[in-house]
Structures are given as C-alpha cells and as structure tokens.
Amino acid sequence: MSQNYILYDMDGRIIGTGGCQNKMVQAQARGWPEGTKVIEGYADSKKHKVIDGKIVDKTTAEIKADAQQEPKPIPFEDQPAHITREQWQSILERLDKLEKNNVKNKN
C-alpha cells in the first residue's frame, strides 16, 4: 500500500513531499542533512509548515516573506543548455571526426 510523506527540516520548513510504500516512509529522511524528519501526510510547502510533527498553515506574513525571497542563482556551468537539433547533429558529427582522427593517429 502507498503512503504520502512530507520531509521537513528543524525549522519546520517542508523540503520535499512524495509517495512510497508504507514501510518505507521513515527511510525517506536518509541522505538528507541531520535534523531532517519525515511524517506521513500531504502538504503544500507554499501554504504549510510542520510544527511538533503536525502540519499547520503558514501565516499570511510567512507566505508573503517566502514569496519575496529571491531564488538562489544557478551557476552558469550548471545551467541547462538549449540547443537545436541541427546544433546537436553538428556536435555529433564533429565528435565522430575527432574519434576517426584519434584512431588514425594511434595506428
């Protein structure tokens, strides 16, 4: 049987939600920073937080403060690259040429 779960940090901030088999709910906190806890249930991280192991509504002020926080910028080297199929094909063709040249140079 499947169960919804909520991962939250020491401040009650919801850091993840999901679903898994009942017996695996507690295992969902593994690999997260120390102090991360998990409870069964469903919540919306924009509207809820966890206090004393219970899902509670955030105040209007908390919701507004969260909305005003600027997201952390993604470093350039970690940003996704958007290329066309033609560009991708060109890259593959150039790689093929490099591989053929490497094989010739080894012989």
C-alpha positions as CSV (number, residue, x, y, z in Angstrom):
1,M,0.0,0.0,0.0
2,S,1.2,3.5,-0.8
3,Q,1.5,6.4,1.6
4,N,2.2,10.1,1.1
5,Y,5.0,11.6,3.2
6,I,6.5,15.0,4.0
7,L,10.2,15.8,4.6
8,Y,10.9,18.8,6.8
9,D,13.8,20.5,8.4
10,M,14.5,21.5,12.0
11,D,12.6,24.8,11.4
12,G,9.5,23.0,10.2
13,R,10.1,24.1,6.6
14,I,8.9,21.5,4.1
15,I,11.7,20.4,1.9
16,G,10.0,17.6,0.0
17,T,7.0,15.5,-0.4
18,G,6.2,12.3,-2.2
19,G,4.7,8.8,-2.0
20,C,6.2,5.4,-1.2
21,Q,5.3,2.1,0.3
22,N,4.1,2.4,4.0
23,K,7.1,0.5,5.3
24,M,9.5,2.9,3.5
25,V,8.2,6.2,4.9
26,Q,10.8,6.6,7.6
27,A,13.6,5.7,5.2
28,Q,12.8,8.8,3.1
29,A,14.8,11.1,5.5
30,R,18.1,9.1,4.9
31,G,20.7,11.1,3.0
32,W,19.2,14.5,3.9
33,P,21.0,16.8,6.3
34,E,21.0,15.9,10.0
35,G,17.7,17.0,11.7
36,T,15.6,16.3,8.6
37,K,12.4,14.4,9.7
38,V,9.6,12.7,7.9
39,I,5.9,12.3,8.6
40,E,3.0,10.7,6.8
41,G,0.6,13.0,5.1
42,Y,0.2,15.6,2.3
43,A,1.1,19.3,2.4
44,D,1.8,22.2,0.2
45,S,5.2,23.8,1.0
46,K,3.9,27.2,0.0
47,K,1.0,27.1,2.4
48,H,2.1,24.7,5.2
49,K,4.9,24.0,7.7
50,V,5.4,21.3,10.3
51,I,5.3,22.2,14.0
52,D,5.7,19.5,16.6
53,G,5.2,16.8,14.0
54,K,1.9,18.3,12.8
55,I,1.0,20.1,9.5
56,V,-0.1,23.7,10.2
57,D,-1.0,26.6,7.9
58,K,1.7,29.3,7.4
59,T,0.6,32.8,8.4
60,T,-0.1,35.3,5.7
61,A,3.2,37.1,6.6
62,E,5.2,33.9,6.3
63,I,3.7,33.2,2.8
64,K,4.5,36.7,1.7
65,A,8.0,36.5,3.1
66,D,8.6,33.2,1.3
67,A,7.3,34.7,-2.0
68,Q,9.7,37.6,-1.7
69,Q,12.8,35.6,-1.3
70,E,14.8,35.6,-4.4
71,P,15.7,32.1,-5.7
72,K,19.4,31.3,-5.5
73,P,21.0,31.8,-8.9
74,I,22.2,28.7,-10.7
75,P,25.9,28.9,-11.6
76,F,26.5,29.3,-15.3
77,E,28.2,25.9,-15.6
78,D,25.2,24.2,-14.0
79,Q,22.5,25.9,-16.2
80,P,20.9,23.8,-18.9
81,A,22.0,24.3,-22.4
82,H,19.3,24.9,-25.0
83,I,20.4,23.9,-28.5
84,T,18.6,23.0,-31.7
85,R,18.6,19.6,-33.3
86,E,20.8,20.9,-36.0
87,Q,23.3,22.1,-33.4
88,W,23.2,18.8,-31.7
89,Q,23.8,17.0,-35.0
90,S,26.7,19.2,-35.8
91,I,28.3,18.4,-32.4
92,L,27.8,14.6,-33.0
93,E,29.4,14.9,-36.5
94,R,32.4,16.8,-35.1
95,L,32.8,14.1,-32.4
96,D,32.8,11.4,-35.0
97,K,35.5,13.2,-36.9
98,L,37.6,13.5,-33.8
99,E,37.2,9.9,-33.0
100,K,38.2,8.8,-36.5
101,N,41.3,11.1,-36.3
102,N,42.3,9.6,-33.0
103,V,42.0,6.1,-34.4
104,K,44.2,7.1,-37.4
105,N,46.8,8.7,-35.2
106,K,47.1,5.6,-33.0
107,N,47.7,3.4,-36.0
